[in-house]
Amino acid sequence: DIKMGIQIRVLKGHSGDVNDVEFSPDDKMVVSCSDDETIRIWDVQSGKEIKKFEDELGLISRVRFSPNGKTIVASPSDNTIRLWDIQSDEQITTIKGHRNMINDLQFSPNGQFIISCSDDKTIVIWDITSGKRVYTFKGHSNAVCKASFSPDGQFIVSCSDDKTIRLWDVISKIQINNLQGHANRIMDVKFFPDGQSVISCSDDKTIRWWDVKSGKEIQTFQKIESHLTGIDVSSDGNTIVSSSSNSTILLWR
């Protein structure tokens, strides 16, 4: 419970590190992935495991629901992208193309495409129906840690070990901005719900808020005592949540 700061429920079942977790679009389920080579779907109300996907997948770093909540996409350690139909429990397709480990992936807002980024320094848009590569964005000089669509699906924001945040136009396929200011690799970046600004966190122990159009930094949040590992923005845009290596979650308003 965010207001009370009280833990409501613990979902137990994974036997290895849990690497990613996400609510379903209707908030009734949670999907998670782990070093135990499984993907699990949980009922939020009861806290019980509903489904488990396991098929010699290897370590799984990322998992995401589709916008309609009927499909999940995940990135196992074999550098592939795999999609499953939740209702039938069947794997829909396996997409291959990245040369190195995939660090992040996400559905487009309309659910027709997937974006992925990798240690191979690229960001790729994939067509879900055909499984084919639509376009590859190149520009980062080191591993790309995270990449995501803007709320309207017209832009992409990415962050990298090269200490930069880059903004890309999906239609024209060009880089429109390069945001610089972090002093170390950038672990995560997210659009605000209005798409006008982004928030980032870095191994330099800072959180920074950026204006999309100008590329200028709006605000730097106070230094955190430990390395930041992830960041997100609430649906109303009024709260920022960050995670760090000292096992704490911080809320910012």
C-alpha positions as CSV (number, residue, x, y, z in Angstrom):
1,D,0.0,0.0,0.0
2,I,1.7,3.2,-1.2
3,K,0.0,5.6,1.2
4,M,0.6,3.5,4.3
5,G,4.0,2.1,3.1
6,I,2.8,-1.3,4.2
7,Q,3.6,-4.6,2.5
8,I,0.3,-6.2,1.4
9,R,1.3,-9.5,-0.1
10,V,4.3,-11.7,-0.9
11,L,4.2,-13.9,-4.0
12,K,6.4,-16.9,-3.4
13,G,7.4,-19.7,-5.8
14,H,10.5,-18.7,-7.7
15,S,13.7,-20.6,-6.7
16,G,16.1,-18.0,-8.2
17,D,16.6,-14.3,-8.5
18,V,13.4,-12.5,-9.8
19,N,14.6,-10.2,-12.6
20,D,11.4,-8.6,-13.7
21,V,7.7,-8.2,-12.8
22,E,4.7,-6.3,-14.3
23,F,1.0,-5.8,-13.6
24,S,-1.4,-6.9,-16.3
25,P,-3.3,-4.0,-18.0
26,D,-6.4,-4.8,-15.9
27,D,-4.3,-5.0,-12.7
28,K,-5.7,-8.4,-11.9
29,M,-2.5,-10.4,-12.6
30,V,1.2,-10.1,-12.2
31,V,3.8,-11.7,-14.5
32,S,7.4,-12.4,-13.3
33,C,10.5,-14.0,-14.7
34,S,13.5,-15.5,-12.9
35,D,17.0,-17.1,-13.0
36,D,15.1,-20.3,-12.2
37,E,14.3,-20.4,-16.0
38,T,10.5,-19.9,-15.4
39,I,7.9,-17.3,-16.2
40,R,5.0,-17.2,-13.7
41,I,1.6,-15.5,-13.7
42,W,0.0,-14.7,-10.4
43,D,-3.4,-13.7,-9.2
44,V,-3.1,-10.3,-7.4
45,Q,-6.1,-10.8,-5.1
46,S,-5.1,-14.2,-3.7
47,G,-1.4,-14.1,-4.3
48,K,-1.5,-17.6,-5.8
49,E,0.4,-18.7,-8.9
50,I,-2.0,-19.2,-11.9
51,K,0.4,-20.3,-14.7
52,K,4.0,-21.3,-15.1
53,F,5.9,-21.4,-18.4
54,E,9.1,-23.5,-18.4
55,D,10.8,-25.1,-21.3
56,E,14.6,-25.0,-20.9
57,L,14.5,-21.2,-21.4
58,G,17.6,-20.4,-19.4
59,L,17.9,-17.2,-17.3
60,I,15.0,-14.8,-18.2
61,S,15.8,-11.1,-17.8
62,R,12.6,-9.4,-19.0
63,V,8.9,-10.1,-19.4
64,R,6.0,-7.9,-20.5
65,F,2.2,-8.1,-21.0
66,S,0.7,-7.0,-24.3
67,P,-1.6,-4.0,-24.1
68,N,-4.7,-6.3,-24.3
69,G,-3.3,-8.6,-21.6
70,K,-3.6,-11.7,-23.8
71,T,0.1,-12.2,-24.7
72,I,3.4,-12.1,-22.9
73,V,6.8,-11.5,-24.4
74,A,10.1,-12.5,-22.7
75,S,13.8,-12.5,-23.4
76,P,15.7,-15.6,-22.4
77,S,19.5,-15.9,-22.2
78,D,19.7,-17.4,-25.7
79,N,19.3,-13.8,-27.2
80,T,15.8,-14.6,-28.6
81,I,12.4,-12.9,-28.1
82,R,9.6,-15.3,-27.3
83,L,5.8,-14.7,-27.2
84,W,3.2,-16.8,-25.5
85,D,-0.6,-16.9,-25.7
86,I,-1.8,-16.7,-22.1
87,Q,-5.2,-18.4,-22.7
88,S,-3.8,-21.4,-24.6
89,D,-0.4,-21.5,-22.8
90,E,1.2,-22.0,-26.3
91,Q,4.3,-20.3,-27.5
92,I,3.3,-18.2,-30.5
93,T,6.7,-17.4,-32.0
94,T,10.4,-17.1,-31.5
95,I,12.2,-14.0,-32.9
96,K,15.9,-14.1,-33.6
97,G,18.2,-11.2,-34.6
98,H,20.2,-9.7,-31.8
99,R,23.9,-10.8,-31.6
100,N,24.2,-10.3,-27.9
101,M,22.1,-10.3,-24.7
102,I,18.8,-8.5,-24.8
103,N,18.4,-6.1,-21.9
104,D,14.9,-4.8,-22.4
105,L,11.8,-5.2,-24.5
106,Q,8.3,-3.8,-24.7
107,F,5.1,-3.9,-26.8
108,S,4.1,-0.8,-28.7
109,P,1.0,1.0,-27.4
110,N,-1.1,-0.5,-30.2
111,G,0.3,-4.0,-29.6
112,Q,1.4,-4.5,-33.1
113,F,5.2,-4.2,-32.6
114,I,7.9,-5.0,-30.0
115,I,10.9,-2.9,-29.3
116,S,14.1,-4.5,-27.9
117,C,17.6,-3.3,-27.0
118,S,20.8,-5.3,-26.5
119,D,24.4,-5.4,-25.6
120,D,25.0,-5.3,-29.4
121,K,24.4,-1.5,-29.1
122,T,21.2,-1.6,-31.2
123,I,17.5,-1.0,-30.7
124,V,15.2,-3.0,-32.9
125,I,11.5,-2.7,-33.8
126,W,9.9,-6.1,-34.7
127,D,6.6,-6.9,-36.3
128,I,4.7,-9.3,-34.1
129,T,2.6,-11.0,-36.8
130,S,5.5,-11.8,-39.1
131,G,8.3,-11.8,-36.5
132,K,10.4,-9.8,-38.9
133,R,12.7,-6.8,-38.2
134,V,11.0,-3.5,-39.1
135,Y,14.0,-1.2,-38.3
136,T,17.3,-1.1,-36.4
137,F,18.3,2.1,-34.6
138,K,22.1,2.6,-34.3
139,G,23.9,5.4,-32.5
140,H,24.8,4.3,-29.0
141,S,28.5,3.5,-28.6
142,N,27.9,0.9,-25.8
143,A,25.3,-1.6,-24.6
144,V,21.8,-0.3,-24.6
145,C,20.2,-0.9,-21.2
146,K,16.6,0.2,-21.7
147,A,14.3,1.3,-24.5
148,S,10.6,2.1,-24.6
149,F,7.9,3.7,-26.7
150,S,6.4,7.1,-25.9
151,P,2.7,6.9,-24.8
152,D,1.5,7.7,-28.3
153,G,4.0,5.3,-29.9
154,Q,5.6,7.9,-32.1
155,F,8.9,8.1,-30.3
156,I,11.4,5.9,-28.5
157,V,13.7,6.7,-25.6
158,S,16.8,4.7,-24.8
159,C,19.6,4.7,-22.3
160,S,23.0,3.2,-22.4
161,D,26.3,2.3,-20.8
162,D,27.7,5.2,-22.9
163,K,26.2,7.6,-20.4
164,T,23.6,9.1,-22.9
165,I,19.9,9.1,-23.3
166,R,18.7,9.2,-26.9
167,L,15.3,10.1,-28.4
168,W,14.3,8.5,-31.7
169,D,11.4,9.3,-34.1
170,V,9.6,6.1,-35.1
171,I,8.2,7.5,-38.3
172,S,11.3,9.3,-39.8
173,K,13.7,6.7,-38.2
174,I,16.1,9.4,-37.1
175,Q,17.7,10.4,-33.7
176,I,16.1,13.6,-32.6
177,N,18.0,14.3,-29.4
178,N,21.0,13.2,-27.3
179,L,20.6,13.9,-23.6
180,Q,23.9,14.2,-21.7
181,G,24.6,14.9,-18.1
182,H,24.9,11.6,-16.2
183,A,28.4,10.8,-15.1
184,N,28.0,7.0,-15.3
185,R,26.0,4.3,-17.1
186,I,22.3,5.0,-17.2
187,M,20.3,2.1,-15.8
188,D,16.7,3.1,-16.7
189,V,14.6,5.8,-18.4
190,K,10.9,6.3,-18.7
191,F,8.5,8.7,-20.4
192,F,6.0,10.6,-18.3
193,P,2.4,9.9,-19.2
194,D,2.1,13.1,-21.2
195,G,5.1,12.2,-23.3
196,Q,6.6,15.6,-22.8
197,S,9.4,14.6,-20.5
198,V,11.5,11.6,-19.3
199,I,13.0,10.5,-16.0
200,S,16.3,8.6,-15.8
201,C,18.5,7.0,-13.1
202,S,22.1,6.2,-13.2
203,D,25.1,4.5,-11.5
204,D,26.2,8.0,-10.7
205,K,23.5,7.9,-7.9
206,T,21.3,10.6,-9.4
207,I,17.8,10.8,-10.8
208,R,17.3,13.3,-13.6
209,W,14.2,14.8,-15.2
210,W,14.5,15.9,-18.8
211,D,12.4,18.0,-21.3
212,V,11.9,16.0,-24.5
213,K,11.7,18.9,-27.0
214,S,14.6,21.0,-25.7
215,G,16.7,18.1,-24.4
216,K,17.5,20.2,-21.4
217,E,17.6,18.9,-17.8
218,I,14.7,20.1,-15.7
219,Q,15.8,18.9,-12.4
220,T,18.3,16.7,-10.7
221,F,17.1,14.8,-7.6
222,Q,19.3,14.5,-4.6
223,K,22.1,12.0,-4.6
224,I,21.1,8.5,-3.4
225,E,23.4,6.6,-1.0
226,S,23.5,3.5,-3.3
227,H,23.4,2.7,-7.0
228,L,20.0,3.1,-8.6
229,T,18.7,0.1,-10.5
230,G,15.3,1.1,-11.9
231,I,12.8,3.9,-12.2
232,D,9.1,4.4,-13.1
233,V,6.4,7.0,-13.1
234,S,2.8,6.7,-11.8
235,S,-0.1,6.8,-14.3
236,D,-1.0,10.3,-13.1
237,G,2.6,11.6,-13.5
238,N,2.7,12.8,-9.9
239,T,4.9,10.2,-8.3
240,I,8.3,8.7,-9.2
241,V,9.4,5.3,-7.8
242,S,13.0,4.2,-7.8
243,S,14.8,1.0,-6.8
244,S,18.4,0.7,-5.6
245,S,21.1,-1.8,-4.8
246,N,20.7,-1.3,-1.0
247,S,17.3,-3.1,-1.1
248,T,15.2,0.0,-0.8
249,I,12.3,1.5,-2.9
250,L,12.0,5.3,-2.8
251,L,8.9,7.3,-3.7
252,W,9.3,10.9,-5.0
253,R,6.6,13.5,-5.4
